[in-house]
Amino acid sequence: MSASLFGKMLGRGAAPGWLVVELGEATVSLAHVRHEGARAVAEFAEERDWDPKEPRSLERIAKEFGARRFACTTLLKPSEYQILLVDAPAVKRDELKPAIRWRIKDMLDYHVDDATIDVLDLPLPAGSEARPHQMYAVAARNDTIRSTVERFEKAGIRLSVIDIPDTAQRNAAMLFEPEKRGAVALTFDPYGGLITAVYDGELYLSRRLDIHAGQLAEAAPEERARLLDRVLVETQRSLDHCERSFPFFSLARVLLGPVPEEIGLRAHLAANLYLPVEALDLAQVMRLPASSGSWGSAESARWVKLLGAGLRVEKRAL
Protein backbone atom coordinates (compact mmCIF):
# COMPACT_ATOMS: atom_id res chain seq x y z
CA MET A 1 0.00 0.00 0.00
CA SER A 2 1.36 3.40 -0.89
CA ALA A 3 2.03 5.52 2.16
CA SER A 4 0.35 8.56 0.71
CA LEU A 5 -0.98 10.06 -2.47
CA PHE A 6 0.41 13.45 -3.39
CA GLY A 7 1.93 13.58 0.11
CA LYS A 8 3.90 16.66 1.04
CA MET A 9 4.02 15.86 4.77
CA LEU A 10 3.71 19.51 5.64
CA GLY A 11 3.26 18.93 9.35
CA ARG A 12 1.23 16.32 11.17
CA GLY A 13 -0.17 18.17 14.17
CA ALA A 14 -0.39 16.93 17.74
CA ALA A 15 -3.75 15.16 17.80
CA PRO A 16 -3.82 11.46 16.81
CA GLY A 17 -5.49 10.35 13.61
CA TRP A 18 -6.62 12.38 10.61
CA LEU A 19 -8.88 15.34 10.05
CA VAL A 20 -10.54 14.97 6.64
CA VAL A 21 -11.91 18.17 5.12
CA GLU A 22 -13.97 18.16 1.94
CA LEU A 23 -15.09 21.35 0.23
CA GLY A 24 -18.48 21.33 -1.43
CA GLU A 25 -20.22 24.08 -3.36
CA ALA A 26 -21.94 25.46 -0.27
CA THR A 27 -20.86 23.20 2.59
CA VAL A 28 -17.68 21.92 4.20
CA SER A 29 -17.66 18.36 5.55
CA LEU A 30 -15.19 17.47 8.32
CA ALA A 31 -14.44 14.14 9.98
CA HIS A 32 -11.82 13.25 12.59
CA VAL A 33 -10.85 9.56 12.60
CA ARG A 34 -8.32 7.88 14.86
CA HIS A 35 -7.42 4.33 15.87
CA GLU A 36 -8.08 3.12 19.39
CA GLY A 37 -6.22 -0.15 19.55
CA ALA A 38 -7.49 -2.33 16.72
CA ARG A 39 -10.73 -0.34 16.36
CA ALA A 40 -11.19 2.85 14.39
CA VAL A 41 -13.10 5.71 16.01
CA ALA A 42 -14.72 8.70 14.34
CA GLU A 43 -14.67 11.44 16.97
CA PHE A 44 -16.89 13.68 14.89
CA ALA A 45 -18.33 13.96 11.40
CA GLU A 46 -19.98 17.31 10.82
CA GLU A 47 -20.95 19.75 8.12
CA ARG A 48 -20.83 23.54 8.03
CA ASP A 49 -22.13 26.09 5.54
CA TRP A 50 -19.51 28.16 3.79
CA ASP A 51 -19.12 30.69 1.00
CA PRO A 52 -16.27 29.83 -1.41
CA LYS A 53 -16.15 33.50 -2.48
CA GLU A 54 -15.61 34.70 1.09
CA PRO A 55 -11.90 34.28 2.00
CA ARG A 56 -12.53 34.13 5.75
CA SER A 57 -15.36 31.59 5.55
CA LEU A 58 -13.14 28.48 5.54
CA GLU A 59 -10.77 30.09 8.04
CA ARG A 60 -13.60 30.47 10.57
CA ILE A 61 -14.50 26.79 10.20
CA ALA A 62 -10.86 25.77 10.59
CA LYS A 63 -10.64 27.73 13.86
CA GLU A 64 -13.91 26.28 15.14
CA PHE A 65 -12.55 22.74 14.79
CA GLY A 66 -8.98 23.56 15.79
CA ALA A 67 -7.60 22.28 12.50
CA ARG A 68 -4.01 23.17 13.41
CA ARG A 69 -4.06 20.33 15.96
CA PHE A 70 -4.48 17.66 13.30
CA ALA A 71 -2.79 15.94 10.42
CA CYS A 72 -5.16 17.04 7.66
CA THR A 73 -6.14 15.53 4.35
CA THR A 74 -8.68 16.18 1.61
CA LEU A 75 -10.01 14.31 -1.40
CA LEU A 76 -9.66 15.33 -5.01
CA LYS A 77 -12.82 15.25 -7.10
CA PRO A 78 -12.95 12.68 -9.93
CA SER A 79 -12.50 15.41 -12.56
CA GLU A 80 -9.25 16.54 -10.90
CA TYR A 81 -7.18 13.39 -11.38
CA GLN A 82 -6.73 10.27 -13.48
CA ILE A 83 -6.03 6.75 -12.22
CA LEU A 84 -4.33 4.67 -14.92
CA LEU A 85 -3.46 0.98 -14.95
CA VAL A 86 0.04 0.37 -16.35
CA ASP A 87 2.62 -2.41 -16.48
CA ALA A 88 5.17 -2.04 -13.70
CA PRO A 89 8.56 -0.90 -15.05
CA ALA A 90 11.48 -3.22 -14.29
CA VAL A 91 13.49 -0.53 -12.53
CA LYS A 92 14.90 0.17 -9.07
CA ARG A 93 12.59 1.72 -6.48
CA ASP A 94 14.17 5.19 -6.73
CA GLU A 95 13.66 5.12 -10.51
CA LEU A 96 10.04 4.01 -10.37
CA LYS A 97 8.20 7.32 -10.54
CA PRO A 98 10.28 8.71 -13.42
CA ALA A 99 9.69 5.46 -15.31
CA ILE A 100 5.94 5.62 -14.64
CA ARG A 101 5.92 9.25 -15.75
CA TRP A 102 7.43 8.22 -19.08
CA ARG A 103 4.98 5.35 -19.42
CA ILE A 104 1.85 7.50 -19.02
CA LYS A 105 2.99 10.57 -20.96
CA ASP A 106 0.74 9.74 -23.93
CA MET A 107 -2.23 8.83 -21.72
CA LEU A 108 -2.72 12.35 -20.37
CA ASP A 109 -4.50 15.20 -22.13
CA TYR A 110 -1.82 17.63 -20.93
CA HIS A 111 1.98 17.59 -20.88
CA VAL A 112 3.41 15.07 -18.45
CA ASP A 113 5.78 17.73 -17.07
CA ASP A 114 2.67 19.50 -15.76
CA ALA A 115 1.58 16.43 -13.78
CA THR A 116 2.09 15.33 -10.20
CA ILE A 117 2.40 11.53 -10.19
CA ASP A 118 1.96 8.92 -7.49
CA VAL A 119 1.87 5.13 -7.66
CA LEU A 120 -0.22 2.33 -6.16
CA ASP A 121 1.25 -1.15 -6.44
CA LEU A 122 -0.78 -4.27 -7.29
CA PRO A 123 1.43 -6.84 -5.52
CA LEU A 124 1.79 -10.37 -6.83
CA PRO A 125 2.33 -13.28 -4.44
CA ALA A 126 5.51 -15.33 -4.52
CA GLY A 127 5.49 -17.73 -7.43
CA SER A 128 3.49 -15.41 -9.71
CA GLU A 129 6.49 -14.08 -11.62
CA ALA A 130 5.02 -15.29 -14.91
CA ARG A 131 2.04 -12.97 -14.49
CA PRO A 132 2.33 -9.32 -15.57
CA HIS A 133 3.05 -7.02 -12.64
CA GLN A 134 0.88 -3.91 -12.81
CA MET A 135 0.47 -0.65 -10.96
CA TYR A 136 -1.96 2.22 -10.80
CA ALA A 137 -0.50 5.58 -11.72
CA VAL A 138 -2.41 8.49 -10.22
CA ALA A 139 -1.90 11.79 -12.03
CA ALA A 140 -3.15 15.29 -11.28
CA ARG A 141 -2.19 18.62 -12.73
CA ASN A 142 0.49 20.46 -10.77
CA ASP A 143 -1.79 23.50 -10.74
CA THR A 144 -4.57 21.45 -9.11
CA ILE A 145 -2.29 20.23 -6.33
CA ARG A 146 -0.76 23.67 -5.82
CA SER A 147 -4.08 25.52 -5.71
CA THR A 148 -5.56 22.94 -3.32
CA VAL A 149 -2.65 23.28 -0.89
CA GLU A 150 -2.71 27.08 -1.09
CA ARG A 151 -6.47 27.30 -0.55
CA PHE A 152 -6.27 25.26 2.62
CA GLU A 153 -3.14 26.97 3.90
CA LYS A 154 -4.77 30.39 3.59
CA ALA A 155 -7.49 29.11 5.92
CA GLY A 156 -4.97 27.75 8.43
CA ILE A 157 -5.37 24.11 7.38
CA ARG A 158 -2.01 22.51 6.68
CA LEU A 159 -2.48 19.47 4.45
CA SER A 160 -0.26 16.48 5.13
CA VAL A 161 -1.55 14.61 2.12
CA ILE A 162 -4.05 14.91 -0.71
CA ASP A 163 -5.97 11.69 -1.30
CA ILE A 164 -8.42 10.30 -3.85
CA PRO A 165 -11.84 8.61 -3.42
CA ASP A 166 -10.54 5.29 -4.80
CA THR A 167 -8.09 4.76 -1.95
CA ALA A 168 -10.53 6.17 0.62
CA GLN A 169 -13.09 3.56 -0.47
CA ARG A 170 -10.37 0.91 -0.30
CA ASN A 171 -9.69 1.86 3.31
CA ALA A 172 -13.37 1.50 4.21
CA ALA A 173 -13.76 -1.84 2.41
CA MET A 174 -10.67 -3.21 4.16
CA LEU A 175 -12.62 -3.27 7.42
CA PHE A 176 -14.97 -5.85 5.87
CA GLU A 177 -12.26 -7.90 4.15
CA PRO A 178 -12.27 -11.56 5.27
CA GLU A 179 -8.96 -13.29 5.89
CA LYS A 180 -7.29 -14.46 2.68
CA ARG A 181 -10.22 -13.33 0.53
CA GLY A 182 -11.07 -10.06 -1.17
CA ALA A 183 -14.11 -7.82 -1.33
CA VAL A 184 -15.71 -5.58 -3.94
CA ALA A 185 -17.25 -2.27 -2.88
CA LEU A 186 -19.80 -0.26 -4.86
CA THR A 187 -20.80 3.26 -3.87
CA PHE A 188 -22.66 6.17 -5.42
CA ASP A 189 -22.34 9.90 -4.89
CA PRO A 190 -23.11 13.07 -6.91
CA TYR A 191 -20.08 12.36 -9.14
CA GLY A 192 -21.13 8.84 -10.16
CA GLY A 193 -20.58 5.26 -9.12
CA LEU A 194 -17.28 3.77 -7.97
CA ILE A 195 -16.42 0.07 -8.00
CA THR A 196 -13.28 -1.04 -6.15
CA ALA A 197 -11.79 -4.42 -5.29
CA VAL A 198 -9.52 -4.86 -2.30
CA TYR A 199 -7.41 -7.81 -1.21
CA ASP A 200 -4.91 -7.90 1.65
CA GLY A 201 -5.31 -4.15 2.03
CA GLU A 202 -4.41 -3.37 -1.59
CA LEU A 203 -6.50 -1.74 -4.31
CA TYR A 204 -6.63 -4.21 -7.21
CA LEU A 205 -9.48 -2.65 -9.18
CA SER A 206 -10.98 0.80 -9.53
CA ARG A 207 -13.69 1.62 -12.06
CA ARG A 208 -16.06 4.55 -12.38
CA LEU A 209 -19.68 4.44 -13.53
CA ASP A 210 -21.43 7.42 -15.10
CA ILE A 211 -24.49 6.82 -12.93
CA HIS A 212 -24.86 9.08 -9.91
CA ALA A 213 -26.97 8.86 -6.80
CA GLY A 214 -29.54 11.39 -7.98
CA GLN A 215 -30.25 9.44 -11.17
CA LEU A 216 -31.04 6.29 -9.24
CA ALA A 217 -33.30 8.12 -6.81
CA GLU A 218 -35.19 10.27 -9.31
CA ALA A 219 -35.55 7.98 -12.33
CA ALA A 220 -38.98 6.84 -13.50
CA PRO A 221 -39.63 3.09 -13.07
CA GLU A 222 -38.68 2.09 -16.62
CA GLU A 223 -35.51 4.19 -16.61
CA ARG A 224 -34.59 2.97 -13.14
CA ALA A 225 -34.86 -0.64 -14.28
CA ARG A 226 -32.46 0.16 -17.12
CA LEU A 227 -30.01 1.83 -14.72
CA LEU A 228 -30.14 -1.09 -12.30
CA ASP A 229 -29.32 -3.46 -15.14
CA ARG A 230 -26.37 -1.30 -16.16
CA VAL A 231 -25.03 -1.34 -12.61
CA LEU A 232 -25.48 -5.11 -12.50
CA VAL A 233 -23.61 -5.61 -15.78
CA GLU A 234 -20.70 -3.40 -14.71
CA THR A 235 -20.47 -5.07 -11.32
CA GLN A 236 -20.43 -8.51 -12.92
CA ARG A 237 -17.74 -7.37 -15.36
CA SER A 238 -15.67 -6.20 -12.42
CA LEU A 239 -16.02 -9.56 -10.69
CA ASP A 240 -15.08 -11.36 -13.90
CA HIS A 241 -12.04 -9.12 -14.36
CA CYS A 242 -10.78 -9.88 -10.86
CA GLU A 243 -11.21 -13.62 -11.39
CA ARG A 244 -9.27 -13.55 -14.67
CA SER A 245 -6.56 -11.10 -13.69
CA PHE A 246 -5.95 -12.08 -10.07
CA PRO A 247 -6.49 -15.84 -9.67
CA PHE A 248 -4.39 -15.84 -6.49
CA PHE A 249 -7.34 -14.55 -4.47
CA SER A 250 -11.08 -15.09 -4.44
CA LEU A 251 -13.79 -12.58 -3.66
CA ALA A 252 -16.03 -13.12 -0.65
CA ARG A 253 -18.69 -10.44 -0.96
CA VAL A 254 -19.98 -7.33 -2.67
CA LEU A 255 -20.32 -4.34 -0.34
CA LEU A 256 -22.97 -1.83 -1.37
CA GLY A 257 -22.74 1.68 -0.01
CA PRO A 258 -25.87 3.35 1.37
CA VAL A 259 -28.63 3.58 -1.27
CA PRO A 260 -32.33 4.10 -0.50
CA GLU A 261 -33.92 0.68 -0.07
CA GLU A 262 -36.88 1.60 -2.29
CA ILE A 263 -34.56 1.93 -5.29
CA GLY A 264 -34.18 -1.85 -5.19
CA LEU A 265 -30.49 -1.97 -6.13
CA ARG A 266 -29.37 -4.30 -3.36
CA ALA A 267 -32.19 -6.76 -4.10
CA HIS A 268 -31.44 -6.61 -7.84
CA LEU A 269 -27.73 -7.32 -7.33
CA ALA A 270 -28.38 -10.05 -4.76
CA ALA A 271 -30.79 -11.84 -7.11
CA ASN A 272 -28.33 -11.85 -10.01
CA LEU A 273 -24.79 -12.08 -8.60
CA TYR A 274 -23.12 -15.24 -7.32
CA LEU A 275 -21.64 -13.41 -4.31
CA PRO A 276 -23.59 -12.20 -1.28
CA VAL A 277 -24.42 -8.50 -1.39
CA GLU A 278 -23.99 -6.82 1.99
CA ALA A 279 -24.27 -3.27 3.28
CA LEU A 280 -21.11 -1.19 3.48
CA ASP A 281 -22.27 0.09 6.86
CA LEU A 282 -19.33 1.55 8.74
CA ALA A 283 -21.30 1.48 11.99
CA GLN A 284 -20.70 -2.29 11.99
CA VAL A 285 -16.91 -2.04 12.00
CA MET A 286 -15.95 1.25 13.66
CA ARG A 287 -17.26 3.55 16.37
CA LEU A 288 -19.18 6.46 14.92
CA PRO A 289 -20.52 9.62 16.55
CA ALA A 290 -23.75 8.83 18.39
CA SER A 291 -25.26 12.15 17.31
CA SER A 292 -24.93 11.41 13.61
CA GLY A 293 -28.14 9.43 13.16
CA SER A 294 -28.45 6.24 11.15
CA TRP A 295 -25.14 5.53 9.45
CA GLY A 296 -26.66 2.82 7.33
CA SER A 297 -29.09 5.25 5.74
CA ALA A 298 -28.82 6.82 2.31
CA GLU A 299 -28.00 10.15 3.94
CA SER A 300 -24.72 8.68 5.20
CA ALA A 301 -23.49 7.73 1.71
CA ARG A 302 -21.44 10.89 1.34
CA TRP A 303 -19.51 10.10 4.52
CA VAL A 304 -18.21 6.70 3.41
CA LYS A 305 -15.26 8.13 1.49
CA LEU A 306 -14.54 10.87 4.03
CA LEU A 307 -14.33 8.37 6.85
CA GLY A 308 -12.37 6.07 4.56
CA ALA A 309 -9.82 8.82 3.98
CA GLY A 310 -9.52 9.17 7.75
CA LEU A 311 -8.82 5.43 8.08
CA ARG A 312 -5.52 5.71 6.26
CA VAL A 313 -2.53 4.05 7.92
CA GLU A 314 0.93 5.10 6.88
CA LYS A 315 2.89 2.19 5.45
CA ARG A 316 5.69 1.82 2.98
CA ALA A 317 5.97 4.34 0.17
CA LEU A 318 6.76 3.53 -3.44
N, C-alpha and C positions, 0 to 999 in steps of 0.2 A: 504494500500500500504506500503510495506517495505520501510523504510527510505533509506536504501542503501544496495547494495550487496557487500560483502567483503569489507566493509567500515572500514578504519583505522583512518579516520579523522586526517590526518597528517598535517593539516594546510590549511586554506581555501583561503588565499590570500586576497588582498584588492579589486580587481575588482569584480563587480557584475556578477552573472551568472557562467557558466561553460566553461572551455576550454577542448574540447574533442580531444584527440590525438590518432590516430590509426597508427600502424606501419605495413607497407606492405613490400613486398620483396625488392622493390627498391624505394618506395616512402613513405612519411609520410603525412597523411591527418590531418588537424587541423580545428576545427570549434569553434568559440566562440558564445555562445547563452546566452541571458539574457531575463528577462521579463520586459517589459515596460508597467506598468499597467496590464491590462488583456491580452495584446498581447505579444507574444514571438517575439524576434528580433535576427536574426543571424548577428552579426557584421561582421564576415568574415568566409569564408569556402574556404580554400586554400590547395594546395598540393605542396610538395617540394621533390626533389630527395634526397636520402640518401644512404649511404653504411653501412649496418649492421655490416660489419667487421671493420669499421673505428670508434674507440671509440669517436672521437670528432665530428662526423657527426651529431648526434642527438643533441649534446650540442650546436652546431652552430645554428641549427633551433630553439631550445628552447630560445636562446638569441635573435634571430631575432624577435620572437613573444612576448618576455617578459613574458615567461611562469610563472615566479615567482610571477607575479601579480595576478594569477588566482587560483581558486579552479579547480583542474585538474582531469580528469577521462579518462579511456580508456576502450575498449571492449575486452573481451576474445574472441578468435576464437572458433567456435563450437567444435573443437577437444579438447579444453582445459577445458571443464566443462561438467557436466551432469545436466539436469533438470528433476526431478523425481516427479511424482504425488503420494502422500501418504495420508493415513487417518491421520487426525489431532489427536495427542495424547491428552487425557483428563488430562492435567497437568497444573500447574500454569505457568504464562508467563516466569518466570525466570528459569523454568525447561524445556522449550520448545525445545531449540536447543539440549541439551543432549538427550532428548527423540527422536527427529528426527534423531539424529546421530545413535542411537541404531536401529531405524526402517529401516534405509537404509543400514546398514552395509553389508548385503548380496547382495545388488544391485550394489555395486561398484566392479570394477576389481582390486582394490588395498585395502590395509587395511584402515579401517575407521579412524584410528588414524592419518593417513597421509593426511586426507582431511580437507579442510576448508569448513564449512557449513554455508549457509544462507537460509532464509525461506521467501516464498511469500504466504500470506494467500489467500484463496478463500472464502471470507465472505458469509455467508448465512443471508438472511433477517430475521427479527423477525417472529416467527411462523413457521420456517422451521426446528425446532429441530429434527424432525423425519428423515430428510435427512442426509446422511453422510457428515460430515464436512471434507474437504480435504485441502491440502496445497501442494505447490511446494517446494521441497527441491532442492537447487542448491549446487552442490558439485564440488570443484576443488582441485587438489593436492596442498598440502602446498608448494611444491617446485615451482609450477607454479605461485602461488601468490607471493612468496618470490622473485623469479627471475624477475617477472614483476616489482615489486616495486623497486628492486635494479637497474634494467636497466634504469628506468626513473630517479631515484634519481641521478645516476651517470651523467646524462645529465642536472641536475638542474631542473627537473620536479618532483614536489612533489605531488604524487597522493593522493587525498582525498578519492577516492573510485574507485573500479574496478567493472565495470558493464558487462552485457551480452546483446547480440543482442535482445533477447526476450523481455526484459523490455524496451530497447530503442525503439523497434517497438511499444510496448504498448503506450509509451509516445507520439509517433507521431500519432497513431490512435486515441488517446483520443481527439485530436483537432477536429476530425470529428464525435465524438460520439454524437448522438442526445439525448435529455433529456429523461431519463427513458427507453432508448433502447440501445442495444449494437451494436458493429460493428466488422466485421472480416477483418483482413488485410492479404494480401498475397504479399510477395516480393521475389525477386530472386537476388542472388549475386554469386560470384565465388565459394562459399561454398555450395550452394544449395538453395532450397526454404524454406520459413518460413511462416507458417500460425499461426496467433494469433487471439484470441477473447478477446475483452475488454468490460467491462460493469462497469459503475460508477467508472472509473479510475483504475479498477483492472484487472489483467491478469487471465482470466478463462481458457484459452486454449493456448497451445503452441505445435506445431508439426513441424517437419522438413521433407522436401522432398529431395530425392537424385537426384534432377534435378536442374542443375545450369544454370545461365544466358547464358553461352556460348553454352550449348547444344541446348537451344531453338533457339538461333540465327543462329547456324551453321548447324542444322539438315536438311537433305534432306526432301522433301515434305512428303513422306510416313512416315518417322520416326518422323517428327514434328507433324503430325496428331496423331500419337500414344502418344507422349509426352503430347500434349494438352488434350487428353482424360484422361491420368493419372492425370494431374493436376485437371481436372474437377472432377474426381471421389474422389480424396483426399479432395478437397474443399467441395464437397457435404457431405462427411463423417464427416467433421469437423462441418458443419452446423447441421447435424443430431445429432451429439454428444452433442452440446450445447443445442439443443431443449430437448433432453432426460434428460441430467444431470442437467440443470439449467432452469427449467420451470418458475422461478420467473422473468426472463427477456426474451424479444424477440430481435431478431437481425434486424437491419434496413437496412444494406447495406454491400456489400463486397467492400473493398478498395484494388485496385490493384496498386502495386508499379510500377514505370516506366519500361516499356517493349516496345521494338520497335513495332510500330503499325502494321508493315508488318508481324509480327509473327502471328497475329490474335488471341492472347490469350484472350484479353478483349471481342472481339466479340463472341468467342466460349463460354466463361463463361456466358456472358449476354444472349445468346440464349438458355442456358440449365439450368440456376439456377433460382430459384423463387424470389431471391432478386436482386435489382438493383446493377450493377457493376460500380463503380465509380473510378476515378483516385485518388490515394494517392499522391496528388500534394501539397506539403507543401507551395508552393507559394500562395495557396488559403487561408491559415489560419495563416500564420506568415510572418513577413517581412524578406526577404532574400536579400543578397548582390546583388546590381544591376549589378555588373560586372561579375556575375557568369553564365550568359547565360540563356537558357531555363531550368527551374527547373522541368518542366514536361517531359523532354526528357529522353531517355534511359540512357544518359550519367550521369544523376543525381541520378540514382538508388543507387549508392554506398554511397550517402550522406544521404539517408533517416535515416539509423540507427545512423550515427554520430550525425545528428541534433537531432534525438530522444533522444540520450544519454544526449545531452545538455539541453533538455527540462525538465529534472528531477526536481522535487520539493520535498524538504525534508519534510516528514510527520512522522507519528509514526513508531517506529521500533518494530519488533517482537523479 
